[in-house]
Structures are given as C-alpha cells and as structure tokens.
C-alpha cells in the first residue's frame, strides 16, 4: 500500500489479472450472499487501484472486479457511505470512476459500487471483463 500526495497525478499499474476455474462469483469473497446484477471476477494476480475518499489517498490491490464495482484490499477501510474516486489502468487506457463504499471487512477491505462511470471508462471496463471471461 502506498500513499499518494494531495494533488499528485494518480496512475495505477496495468491489470495483470487471470481467471481461474471458480473465480467468477455471484457472492462476495466474504461469503455474503447477494442478489448481484453483475458477475464478479477474482483477480489472483491483483490489479492496482489509486483511490481517494474521506481523508485517505492510497494505492491498493483489487481482489474482485465487476461492472458494478470492486472489492479493494485495505487494512483500515473508510466507513460505509464514504464517496471515493478511483483510477486504474486496463489494457487500452485508464478507467476513472466515482464510487461509494457499500460494505467493509475490517482488516481486509471494502466493497465499492460505481456511482459514476463515463462512457469511455465503461467501454474499457467491459472490454477487460470480456477478455477475462474468455
């Protein structure tokens, strides 16, 4: 985990994701059943995301990814309801999004739901997910 200085340009490293059998989920890694609109993909090799919300600015690992949001590994996540801005690199470009913290697992991370995702960003994310699901 790395801290970002206020006002710095934020770039996350390229997604190095791989999908293994059983890595597409419709429940969270924490075993919380849900009625999800989107499939989620585990990223065992990880992907980095730059995010800031509340008084935090960090680089963290993404554990799961879907069109609806991410689960981000962070030992001390901000509270549920915190608005965050995200930036992560995928093949073809950089995705910028706004999200809200929907759930937290102390010591592990937070689930965030996208609240604003531009057309270009949505297309980049859809293309990555299609590639990972092949």
C-alpha positions as CSV (number, residue, x, y, z in Angstrom):
1,X,0.0,0.0,0.0
2,X,1.4,3.4,-1.0
3,X,0.2,6.8,0.0
4,X,-0.4,9.5,-2.7
5,X,0.4,13.1,-2.1
6,X,-2.5,15.5,-2.4
7,X,-2.8,16.9,-5.9
8,X,-0.5,14.3,-7.4
9,X,-1.3,12.6,-10.7
10,X,-2.5,9.1,-9.9
11,X,-1.7,6.2,-12.1
12,X,-2.3,2.5,-11.3
13,X,-0.3,-0.3,-12.7
14,X,-1.6,-2.3,-15.7
15,X,-4.1,-5.0,-14.9
16,X,-2.4,-8.4,-14.6
17,X,-5.5,-10.4,-14.0
18,X,-6.1,-14.0,-14.6
19,X,-9.3,-16.0,-14.3
20,X,-9.1,-19.5,-12.8
21,X,-11.8,-22.1,-12.6
22,X,-14.3,-21.0,-9.9
23,X,-13.1,-17.4,-10.0
24,X,-16.4,-15.9,-11.3
25,X,-18.6,-15.0,-8.3
26,X,-22.1,-14.1,-7.5
27,X,-21.4,-13.8,-3.8
28,X,-18.6,-11.9,-2.2
29,X,-15.3,-13.5,-1.1
30,X,-16.5,-13.0,2.4
31,X,-19.4,-15.4,1.8
32,X,-22.1,-12.8,2.0
33,X,-24.9,-13.9,-0.3
34,X,-26.3,-11.3,-2.6
35,X,-28.6,-10.6,-5.5
36,X,-26.0,-9.1,-7.8
37,X,-26.7,-7.6,-11.1
38,X,-23.2,-8.3,-12.4
39,X,-20.8,-11.2,-12.2
40,X,-17.5,-10.5,-10.4
41,X,-14.1,-11.9,-11.3
42,X,-11.4,-12.7,-8.8
43,X,-8.0,-11.2,-9.7
44,X,-5.5,-13.5,-8.1
45,X,-2.5,-11.7,-9.6
46,X,-4.1,-8.5,-8.5
47,X,-4.6,-5.1,-10.1
48,X,-3.7,-1.8,-8.5
49,X,-6.2,1.0,-8.0
50,X,-5.5,4.5,-6.9
51,X,-8.3,5.8,-4.8
52,X,-9.1,8.7,-2.5
53,X,-12.0,9.3,-0.2
54,X,-12.6,10.9,3.1
55,X,-9.1,11.9,4.3
56,X,-7.3,8.9,2.6
57,X,-5.4,8.7,-0.7
58,X,-4.0,5.3,-1.3
59,X,-2.8,2.7,-3.9
60,X,-4.4,-0.7,-3.1
61,X,-5.0,-4.1,-4.7
62,X,-8.3,-5.0,-6.3
63,X,-9.4,-8.5,-5.2
64,X,-12.6,-8.7,-7.3
65,X,-13.8,-6.8,-10.3
66,X,-17.2,-6.4,-11.9
67,X,-19.3,-3.9,-13.9
68,X,-20.9,-2.8,-10.7
69,X,-17.8,-2.2,-8.6
70,X,-14.7,-3.5,-6.9
71,X,-13.5,-5.1,-3.7
72,X,-10.4,-3.3,-2.7
73,X,-7.9,-4.7,-0.2
74,X,-7.2,-2.1,2.5
75,X,-6.5,-2.9,6.2
76,X,-8.5,0.1,7.6
77,X,-11.2,0.9,5.1
78,X,-13.3,4.1,5.3
79,X,-16.8,3.8,6.7
80,X,-19.8,2.6,4.6
81,X,-21.2,5.5,2.7
82,X,-17.9,7.2,2.0
83,X,-17.6,8.6,-1.5
84,X,-14.4,7.6,-3.3
85,X,-12.7,8.4,-6.6
86,X,-10.9,5.6,-8.4
87,X,-8.3,5.3,-11.1
88,X,-7.0,2.1,-12.5
89,X,-5.2,1.1,-15.7
90,X,-6.6,-1.6,-18.0
91,X,-5.4,-2.6,-21.5
92,X,-6.4,0.3,-23.7
93,X,-6.4,3.0,-21.2
94,X,-7.1,4.3,-17.7
95,X,-10.5,4.0,-16.0
96,X,-11.7,6.9,-13.9
97,X,-14.8,6.4,-11.7
98,X,-16.6,7.6,-8.7
99,X,-18.0,5.1,-6.2
100,X,-19.4,4.7,-2.8
101,X,-18.3,2.3,-0.1
102,X,-21.1,-0.3,0.3
103,X,-19.5,-2.7,2.7
104,X,-16.4,-3.2,4.7
105,X,-14.5,-6.1,6.2
106,X,-12.1,-4.7,8.9
107,X,-8.5,-5.8,8.3
108,X,-9.4,-6.9,4.7
109,X,-11.0,-4.3,2.6
110,X,-14.1,-2.6,1.2
111,X,-16.7,-3.3,-1.5
112,X,-17.4,-0.2,-3.6
113,X,-20.2,0.4,-6.0
114,X,-19.6,2.6,-9.1
115,X,-21.8,5.7,-9.0
116,X,-20.3,7.5,-12.0
117,X,-18.6,5.8,-14.9
118,X,-18.2,7.7,-18.2
119,X,-18.9,6.0,-21.5
120,X,-15.2,5.6,-22.4
121,X,-14.5,4.1,-18.9
122,X,-17.5,1.7,-19.2
123,X,-16.3,0.5,-22.6
124,X,-12.7,-0.1,-21.3
125,X,-14.1,-2.0,-18.3
126,X,-16.5,-4.1,-20.4
127,X,-13.6,-4.9,-22.8
128,X,-11.4,-6.1,-19.9
129,X,-14.2,-8.2,-18.4
130,X,-14.9,-9.8,-21.8
131,X,-11.2,-10.6,-22.2
132,X,-11.0,-12.2,-18.8
133,X,-14.1,-14.3,-19.3
134,X,-12.9,-15.9,-22.5
